[in-house]
Amino acid sequence: MSSWVRGIATVGVKGFTPEFLREGIRRRLTLLTSLFCPEEKEEAEVVLRRLKIRDVSEPGGNLVWLLHYREEPDQFIRLERWQDADAVRDEAEELMEFIEDHSGPGADQVRTVLQNAKESVALALTVSDLTSMGWPLAIAAAACFAEAGGELLQADGSGWMRPVGPKVEQLLEE
């Protein structure tokens, strides 16, 4: 079973390259490691030295990258980017279901973003990613995308957040 971390953008994200993502992760990983306290904590610089981003996208399909951040080469976090209007709308509608019972300014902001979503990324995490550096790394990656698209990120179990510089600000808890 996977847990998900998502980034939502209301504008097209230009220049989303492995180098751009790596820099966005680098800017945030130390602070987010402190905030999310993974059980299997490592120094951010050690994880960043190991981080390889491999493009496994199919021609004509969605962008798909594998983020290899562990010593084991067969373990990775899968990142998929949706730009197709129908796929983005489907993702937004699914996420809308999670907040239908929420009210208040945070919930209103999330609904507005989801109604205006143009692009999204989703990172699929395994159980072992959740207890390791995969958790803060995925949050950092989604924050990088969300910041470039001017909007929000969502993490299963942690709720909705807004990237603010190298950190994230809680907007709506699950």
Secondary structure, DSSP 4 states (H G I P E B T S, - for coil): --EEEEEEESS--TT--HHHHHHHHHHHHHHHHHHH--TT---HHHHHHH-EEEE-PPTTS-EEEEEE-SSSTT--EEEEEE-SHHHHHHHHHHHHHHTTT--SHHHHHHHHHHHT--EEEEEEE-HHHHTSTHHHHHHHHHHHHHHHTTSEEEETTTEEEEEETTEEEEEE--
